[in-house]
Amino acid sequence: MGATRRQAMAGAAAGAVALPLAANAKIAKDQKAPVITIFDARGCVDHKNVEYKGAKSGDMNDDQCVKVAMQTIKVGDDIAGLVLKECLSELKRK
């Protein structure tokens, strides 16, 4: 059963929203979660590398960067409810 990386990330995100709802907990309005941004400018001639401030390696790694930042996640109650229903229906099927 080979889940793709996209499916795994979507499932993790849905679980992060659904778990507090399933436990009858309230999601704080300033809920934060790690947000991962991947920069890949390999082969982009017009891109100026301004995302990374550290020492350069002199190879293709200078055109790649991974940024992880804690950001406030805002989810409407209607969307959270839909995600919860979908997660619960998936759990019931298995």
NUPAMAR-25247 format. One record per atom (N, C-alpha, C): residue in one letter; chain; x, y, z. Coordinates in steps of 0.001 Angstrom, whole numbers, m for minus. Example, Ala and Ser with C-alpha at 12.3 -4.5 7.8 and 13.67 -1.06 7.14 Angstrom:
+--------+--------+---------+---------+---------+
| residu | chaine |       u |       v |       w |
+--------+--------+---------+---------+---------+
|      A |      A |   13190 |   m5690 |    7800 |
|      A |      A |   12300 |   m4500 |    7800 |
|      A |      A |   13200 |   m3300 |    7800 |
|      S |      A |   12850 |   m2250 |    7080 |
|      S |      A |   13670 |   m1060 |    7140 |
|      S |      A |   12900 |      30 |    7870 |
+--------+--------+---------+---------+---------+
***
This chain:
+--------+--------+---------+---------+---------+
| residu | chaine |       u |       v |       w |
+--------+--------+---------+---------+---------+
|      M |      A |     838 |   m1177 |       0 |
|      M |      A |       0 |       0 |       0 |
|      M |      A |     881 |    1237 |       0 |
|      G |      A |    1398 |    1670 |   m1110 |
|      G |      A |    2363 |    2758 |   m1168 |
|      G |      A |    1714 |    4124 |   m1183 |
|      A |      A |    1670 |    4771 |     m55 |
|      A |      A |    1163 |    6134 |       9 |
|      A |      A |    2226 |    7080 |    m518 |
|      T |      A |    1786 |    8075 |   m1276 |
|      T |      A |    2732 |    9061 |   m1783 |
|      T |      A |    3088 |   10038 |    m676 |
|      R |      A |    4154 |   10778 |    m897 |
|      R |      A |    4574 |   11780 |      87 |
|      R |      A |    3477 |   12820 |     283 |
|      R |      A |    2808 |   13211 |    m814 |
|      R |      A |    1725 |   14201 |    m735 |
|      R |      A |     585 |   13678 |     125 |
|      Q |      A |     216 |   12394 |     m48 |
|      Q |      A |    m853 |   11798 |     749 |
|      Q |      A |    m470 |   11739 |    2221 |
|      A |      A |     795 |   11420 |    2486 |
|      A |      A |    1248 |   11347 |    3873 |
|      A |      A |    1188 |   12718 |    4535 |
|      M |      A |    1626 |   13752 |    3816 |
|      M |      A |    1592 |   15111 |    4368 |
|      M |      A |     151 |   15570 |    4588 |
|      A |      A |    m727 |   15259 |    3634 |
|      A |      A |   m2133 |   15641 |    3776 |
|      A |      A |   m2761 |   14933 |    4970 |
|      G |      A |   m2426 |   13666 |    5144 |
|      G |      A |   m2954 |   12913 |    6283 |
|      G |      A |   m2460 |   13455 |    7608 |
|      A |      A |   m1182 |   13834 |    7651 |
|      A |      A |    m623 |   14399 |    8878 |
|      A |      A |   m1280 |   15729 |    9204 |
|      A |      A |   m1489 |   16554 |    8182 |
|      A |      A |   m2132 |   17857 |    8403 |
|      A |      A |   m3569 |   17676 |    8875 |
|      A |      A |   m4276 |   16743 |    8266 |
|      A |      A |   m5659 |   16487 |    8668 |
|      A |      A |   m5713 |   15962 |   10095 |
|      G |      A |   m4778 |   15089 |   10437 |
|      G |      A |   m4739 |   14547 |   11794 |
|      G |      A |   m4453 |   15618 |   12828 |
|      A |      A |   m3607 |   16578 |   12459 |
|      A |      A |   m3275 |   17664 |   13386 |
|      A |      A |   m4494 |   18519 |   13686 |
|      V |      A |   m5385 |   18641 |   12700 |
|      V |      A |   m6613 |   19414 |   12906 |
|      V |      A |   m7661 |   18564 |   13603 |
|      A |      A |   m7776 |   17301 |   13202 |
|      A |      A |   m8866 |   16458 |   13694 |
|      A |      A |   m8653 |   15961 |   15114 |
|      L |      A |   m7420 |   15714 |   15506 |
|      L |      A |   m7161 |   15150 |   16821 |
|      L |      A |   m7719 |   16004 |   17957 |
|      P |      A |   m7438 |   17327 |   17997 |
|      P |      A |   m8030 |   18116 |   19086 |
|      P |      A |   m9547 |   18145 |   19025 |
|      L |      A |  m10125 |   18121 |   17810 |
|      L |      A |  m11578 |   18123 |   17694 |
|      L |      A |  m12165 |   16815 |   18192 |
|      A |      A |  m11499 |   15717 |   17870 |
|      A |      A |  m11987 |   14406 |   18292 |
|      A |      A |  m11938 |   14260 |   19807 |
|      A |      A |  m11002 |   14954 |   20434 |
|      A |      A |  m10865 |   14882 |   21885 |
|      A |      A |  m11723 |   15947 |   22579 |
|      N |      A |  m12636 |   16576 |   21815 |
|      N |      A |  m13499 |   17638 |   22332 |
|      N |      A |  m12706 |   18792 |   22934 |
|      A |      A |  m11537 |   19023 |   22390 |
|      A |      A |  m10713 |   20144 |   22838 |
|      A |      A |  m10931 |   21305 |   21889 |
|      K |      A |  m10714 |   22495 |   22388 |
|      K |      A |  m10840 |   23674 |   21545 |
|      K |      A |   m9479 |   24014 |   20967 |
|      I |      A |   m9477 |   24407 |   19697 |
|      I |      A |   m8244 |   24836 |   19062 |
|      I |      A |   m8047 |   26305 |   19402 |
|      A |      A |   m6890 |   26625 |   19927 |
|      A |      A |   m6589 |   28008 |   20266 |
|      A |      A |   m6547 |   28845 |   18998 |
|      K |      A |   m6935 |   30101 |   19118 |
|      K |      A |   m6949 |   30985 |   17950 |
|      K |      A |   m5543 |   31291 |   17455 |
|      D |      A |   m4547 |   31118 |   18307 |
|      D |      A |   m3167 |   31380 |   17897 |
|      D |      A |   m2379 |   30072 |   17782 |
|      Q |      A |   m3075 |   29000 |   17369 |
|      Q |      A |   m2442 |   27688 |   17207 |
|      Q |      A |   m1279 |   27788 |   16225 |
|      K |      A |    m128 |   27253 |   16587 |
|      K |      A |    1043 |   27301 |   15713 |
|      K |      A |    1454 |   25887 |   15321 |
|      A |      A |    2022 |   25796 |   14129 |
|      A |      A |    2494 |   24507 |   13616 |
|      A |      A |    3734 |   24765 |   12755 |
|      P |      A |    4587 |   23760 |   12627 |
|      P |      A |    5756 |   23946 |   11764 |
|      P |      A |    5328 |   23992 |   10296 |
|      V |      A |    5826 |   24984 |    9576 |
|      V |      A |    5570 |   25118 |    8144 |
|      V |      A |    6906 |   24951 |    7438 |
|      I |      A |    6973 |   23997 |    6533 |
|      I |      A |    8222 |   23680 |    5835 |
|      I |      A |    8146 |   24254 |    4423 |
|      T |      A |    9148 |   25062 |    4066 |
|      T |      A |    9247 |   25637 |    2730 |
|      T |      A |   10535 |   25136 |    2096 |
|      I |      A |   10421 |   24623 |     887 |
|      I |      A |   11590 |   24110 |     180 |
|      I |      A |   11887 |   25027 |    m999 |
|      F |      A |   13094 |   25556 |   m1031 |
|      F |      A |   13559 |   26396 |   m2125 |
|      F |      A |   14495 |   25557 |   m2986 |
|      D |      A |   14210 |   25475 |   m4277 |
|      D |      A |   15069 |   24729 |   m5192 |
|      D |      A |   15234 |   25562 |   m6457 |
|      A |      A |   16343 |   26270 |   m6548 |
|      A |      A |   16601 |   27156 |   m7683 |
|      A |      A |   17664 |   26584 |   m8609 |
|      R |      A |   17889 |   25271 |   m8551 |
|      R |      A |   18880 |   24664 |   m9443 |
|      R |      A |   18462 |   24898 |  m10887 |
|      G |      A |   19372 |   25435 |  m11679 |
|      G |      A |   19100 |   25683 |  m13085 |
|      G |      A |   18388 |   26985 |  m13361 |
|      C |      A |   18017 |   27749 |  m12344 |
|      C |      A |   17353 |   29040 |  m12541 |
|      C |      A |   18416 |   30127 |  m12640 |
|      V |      A |   18627 |   30638 |  m13816 |
|      V |      A |   19674 |   31632 |  m14044 |
|      V |      A |   19290 |   32970 |  m13424 |
|      D |      A |   18007 |   33327 |  m13452 |
|      D |      A |   17569 |   34643 |  m12997 |
|      D |      A |   17393 |   34752 |  m11484 |
|      H |      A |   17498 |   33647 |  m10767 |
|      H |      A |   17258 |   33668 |   m9318 |
|      H |      A |   18492 |   34139 |   m8556 |
|      K |      A |   18304 |   35138 |   m7717 |
|      K |      A |   19378 |   35581 |   m6825 |
|      K |      A |   19145 |   34908 |   m5478 |
|      N |      A |   20138 |   34230 |   m4976 |
|      N |      A |   20014 |   33478 |   m3732 |
|      N |      A |   20044 |   34426 |   m2540 |
|      V |      A |   18864 |   34800 |   m2047 |
|      V |      A |   18775 |   35709 |    m898 |
|      V |      A |   18174 |   35019 |     323 |
|      E |      A |   17717 |   33767 |     166 |
|      E |      A |   17076 |   33075 |    1286 |
|      E |      A |   18091 |   32580 |    2312 |
|      Y |      A |   19250 |   32176 |    1862 |
|      Y |      A |   20270 |   31600 |    2745 |
|      Y |      A |   21357 |   32618 |    3004 |
|      K |      A |   21679 |   32819 |    4271 |
|      K |      A |   22663 |   33839 |    4660 |
|      K |      A |   24001 |   33245 |    5088 |
|      G |      A |   24126 |   31938 |    5149 |
|      G |      A |   25340 |   31290 |    5643 |
|      G |      A |   26432 |   31186 |    4600 |
|      A |      A |   27444 |   30436 |    4950 |
|      A |      A |   28590 |   30240 |    4052 |
|      A |      A |   28168 |   29414 |    2836 |
|      K |      A |   28748 |   29729 |    1690 |
|      K |      A |   28455 |   29017 |     444 |
|      K |      A |   29311 |   27764 |     348 |
|      S |      A |   28755 |   26729 |    m307 |
|      S |      A |   29497 |   25475 |    m467 |
|      S |      A |   30180 |   25392 |   m1829 |
|      G |      A |   29781 |   26256 |   m2773 |
|      G |      A |   30403 |   26270 |   m4082 |
|      G |      A |   29885 |   25206 |   m5026 |
|      D |      A |   28791 |   24520 |   m4696 |
|      D |      A |   28222 |   23515 |   m5589 |
|      D |      A |   26712 |   23730 |   m5696 |
|      M |      A |   25987 |   22718 |   m6204 |
|      M |      A |   24543 |   22883 |   m6413 |
|      M |      A |   23768 |   23084 |   m5115 |
|      N |      A |   24357 |   22764 |   m3972 |
|      N |      A |   23674 |   22965 |   m2693 |
|      N |      A |   23432 |   24444 |   m2400 |
|      D |      A |   24186 |   25327 |   m3054 |
|      D |      A |   23962 |   26760 |   m2877 |
|      D |      A |   22618 |   27197 |   m3452 |
|      D |      A |   22034 |   26390 |   m4336 |
|      D |      A |   20756 |   26720 |   m4948 |
|      D |      A |   19590 |   25983 |   m4302 |
|      Q |      A |   19819 |   25346 |   m3151 |
|      Q |      A |   18765 |   24618 |   m2453 |
|      Q |      A |   18730 |   25054 |    m991 |
|      C |      A |   17517 |   25109 |    m440 |
|      C |      A |   17381 |   25528 |     952 |
|      C |      A |   16069 |   24969 |    1505 |
|      V |      A |   16077 |   24575 |    2772 |
|      V |      A |   14866 |   24152 |    3463 |
|      V |      A |   14673 |   25073 |    4653 |
|      K |      A |   13494 |   25680 |    4730 |
|      K |      A |   13188 |   26614 |    5811 |
|      K |      A |   12049 |   26017 |    6643 |
|      V |      A |   12234 |   25994 |    7961 |
|      V |      A |   11186 |   25527 |    8874 |
|      V |      A |   10882 |   26677 |    9828 |
|      A |      A |    9613 |   27059 |    9900 |
|      A |      A |    9209 |   28166 |   10768 |
|      A |      A |    7880 |   27826 |   11429 |
|      M |      A |    7725 |   28242 |   12662 |
|      M |      A |    6443 |   28073 |   13350 |
|      M |      A |    5535 |   29229 |   12929 |
|      Q |      A |    4375 |   28890 |   12392 |
|      Q |      A |    3437 |   29909 |   11933 |
|      Q |      A |    2057 |   29644 |   12499 |
|      T |      A |    1304 |   30719 |   12671 |
|      T |      A |     m68 |   30592 |   13147 |
|      T |      A |    m909 |   29950 |   12053 |
|      I |      A |   m1646 |   28924 |   12425 |
|      I |      A |   m2497 |   28207 |   11487 |
|      I |      A |   m3940 |   28583 |   11789 |
|      K |      A |   m4605 |   29163 |   10793 |
|      K |      A |   m6003 |   29546 |   10971 |
|      K |      A |   m6865 |   28584 |   10176 |
|      V |      A |   m7794 |   27954 |   10859 |
|      V |      A |   m8696 |   27002 |   10226 |
|      V |      A |  m10111 |   27383 |   10617 |
|      G |      A |  m10957 |   27558 |    9627 |
|      G |      A |  m12355 |   27848 |    9900 |
|      G |      A |  m13048 |   26628 |   10485 |
|      D |      A |  m14050 |   26851 |   11310 |
|      D |      A |  m14779 |   25741 |   11934 |
|      D |      A |  m15423 |   24828 |   10893 |
|      D |      A |  m15884 |   25401 |    9779 |
|      D |      A |  m16514 |   24585 |    8744 |
|      D |      A |  m15506 |   23646 |    8088 |
|      I |      A |  m14315 |   24145 |    7811 |
|      I |      A |  m13273 |   23308 |    7206 |
|      I |      A |  m12810 |   22248 |    8196 |
|      A |      A |  m12610 |   22646 |    9443 |
|      A |      A |  m12176 |   21695 |   10462 |
|      A |      A |  m13203 |   20573 |   10622 |
|      G |      A |  m14473 |   20906 |   10559 |
|      G |      A |  m15521 |   19898 |   10659 |
|      G |      A |  m15483 |   18913 |    9499 |
|      L |      A |  m15243 |   19429 |    8287 |
|      L |      A |  m15138 |   18555 |    7117 |
|      L |      A |  m13941 |   17615 |    7228 |
|      V |      A |  m12820 |   18144 |    7684 |
|      V |      A |  m11622 |   17312 |    7846 |
|      V |      A |  m11871 |   16234 |    8899 |
|      L |      A |  m12515 |   16608 |    9989 |
|      L |      A |  m12827 |   15641 |   11037 |
|      L |      A |  m13712 |   14518 |   10503 |
|      K |      A |  m14761 |   14867 |    9757 |
|      K |      A |  m15652 |   13852 |    9186 |
|      K |      A |  m14890 |   12913 |    8262 |
|      E |      A |  m14013 |   13490 |    7427 |
|      E |      A |  m13251 |   12667 |    6487 |
|      E |      A |  m12315 |   11727 |    7216 |
|      C |      A |  m11645 |   12248 |    8242 |
|      C |      A |  m10706 |   11400 |    9017 |
|      C |      A |  m11450 |   10266 |    9725 |
|      L |      A |  m12566 |   10593 |   10328 |
|      L |      A |  m13335 |    9572 |   11038 |
|      L |      A |  m13883 |    8526 |   10085 |
|      S |      A |  m14305 |    8941 |    8891 |
|      S |      A |  m14821 |    7954 |    7926 |
|      S |      A |  m13700 |    7043 |    7436 |
|      E |      A |  m12499 |    7580 |    7292 |
|      E |      A |  m11359 |    6746 |    6903 |
|      E |      A |  m11025 |    5732 |    8007 |
|      L |      A |  m11071 |    6180 |    9252 |
|      L |      A |  m10767 |    5285 |   10370 |
|      L |      A |  m11794 |    4170 |   10478 |
|      K |      A |  m13060 |    4491 |   10201 |
|      K |      A |  m14119 |    3486 |   10286 |
|      K |      A |  m13981 |    2424 |    9206 |
|      R |      A |  m13439 |    2815 |    8036 |
|      R |      A |  m13286 |    1868 |    6927 |
|      R |      A |  m12210 |     835 |    7175 |
|      K |      A |  m11263 |    1135 |    8032 |
|      K |      A |  m10116 |     242 |    8220 |
|      K |      A |  m10292 |    m678 |    9365 |
+--------+--------+---------+---------+---------+
***
